[in-house]
Amino acid sequence: MKSSTLRFLNLFEPLAFCAYVAWYIWQLQTTYFLAWLVFPVWLLASFAVHRDTPKTMGWRADNLLSAAKRFGVFFAPCIAGLCIVGILLGALHSPVHHLFVPKHLFGYMAFCLLQQVGLNSYLTNRLLGATESPARASLLSGTIFAALHWPNPVLVPLTFIGGVAMAWLFARDRNIILLAIGQGILGTLVWWAFPVAWHHAMRVGPGFYTFHLR
């Protein structure tokens, strides 16, 4: 009974958190700005209650080499594929200098790191405890990750594929530092490869509908 209760809580807790994230994206961020404070408080409380360690959350450097080899099998083809897509869609004629401005680049990398904390250090870890199956946990994590990028027609399918893959990689080699770097590279390439008219400056939620090309 104790085991089944713990598994239920490991499933219910992250689903409730993701429901709050969706609520924030679609309403709270414009109606109650301080609502974002729930995120760090919730995550820190959860990490403390579950007695997570830097190692279990992926904050580690001892597995950099093995993780880099495994992660490269996924990220290298994705990088090559996005470059090809960009060429075919005429992205070579699009300005890209703004993507590499240090303030923007490192700011985006930091955002990717925060996403990895939420996606893997928290969500995938809890779902692994609930399902006891890396495959099921990865599929659920990727599905939720993609749903939170609705209604962006570019990001929803790509974040599903990327979310499932990154959750699976995290379950095998817990290292969110490398995953954040990989996500940052892929996200930058997505912005470049696809027309802004398609991804609306990577916006999700109501911001996708209010975006206007200049």
Buried (B, 14 or more C-beta within 10 A) or exposed (E): EEEEEEBEBBBEBBBEBBEBBBEBBBEBBEEEEEBEEBBEEBBEEBBEEBEBEEEBBBBBEEBEEEBBEBBEEBBEEBBEEBBEBBEEBEBEEBEEEEBEEEEEBEEBBEBBBBBBBBBBBBBBBBBBBBBEEBEEBBBBBBBBBBBBBBEBBBBBEBBBEBBBBBBBBBBBBBBBBBBBBBBBBBBBBBBBBBEBEEBBEBBBBBBBEEBEEE
